[in-house]
Amino acid sequence: MAAALLAIAAAPPSAAACGYENPSDLALGMLNWVFPKALYVRTAVWQAEQTGILPPRPAQPAKDIFGNAFRRAAMSMTGLGERMSAAAPDAKGPSFSVVLIPAVMWTTYTPAAGGYSVRAHADGPAKGDVVIVTDEKVVRALVGGLLDAAAAENHGLVRFYGPADGQDQVRAALAALPAAKSESPAAIRANNSPALDNPG
């Protein structure tokens, strides 16, 4: 497994291209091989949509012609870093990486002065990173205060991989996210409009 992780981390941008720009079932299959049961997150997201834990997916998502889904994903990942930085400006925990499925888009978070340095659309995890597998909709819910990190994990919406002590530290950092006001129904509908819905 370690060798596979290094291979993903060292892959050139063309090989590590995410599904927002180059859909690839091969990348998703490799992810599930390196991080066993990672794809369980997809089923958990579907179940959460059905039960109202997450906003429902549009019945017929519109085609993402202008890259709106990628931009929204990048904003969500940056927003997560900003919220974590606000909660822990003196962050000293381990660096970690979040990969969104099904697009296989990586974002790295590194403790830095003032909180976390965020690199969206990274080539892959850095060596030794704790890895979180989730969906962009879940990150958006965490950033918007519609869902807390413990509930997200309990519902299988996030899965952690890597050293156990590192996982615990990252969990604690996510648990410290400041509370946010719940979005209005209109805002939830706008943020989940067919035109911007995560492809795939």
PyMOL commands that set and color helices and strands:
alter all, ss='L'
color gray80, all
select helices_A, chain A and resi 2-10+25-34+40-51+68-87+136-143+149-154+164-175+185-191+194-196
alter helices_A, ss='H'
color red, helices_A
select strands_A, chain A and resi 96-100+105-112+115-122+130-134+159-161
alter strands_A, ss='S'
color yellow, strands_A
deselect
rebuild
show_as cartoon
